[in-house]
Amino acid sequence: MKEKYLINNSVYFYPAQQLLVPISEEYAQVSLNVPASRCLTLLLEKKGEIVTKYDLSQDVWQSRGQYTSANTLYQNISLIR
């Protein structure tokens, strides 16, 4: 996993700290919950590829022995938007 990702040349994402930090406003950082951070990390790692609901659910929850509903997945995607 990368230490940080630059998104659209305007926001840094720090996966280990689960933080989004705008370049222009360093103090306007946003904390993500763990599942939202994992979803964003997967999407960034698979840039340019299709990531299915199954892929997200498997990587973020099921691989850790957790099971969740599609609604929970949708809520976490909404958070990172």
Secondary structure, DSSP 4 states (H G I P E B T S, - for coil): --S-EEETTTEEEETTTTEEEESS-TT--EEPPHHHHHHHHHHHHTTTS---HHHHHHHHTGGGT----HHHHHHHHHHH-
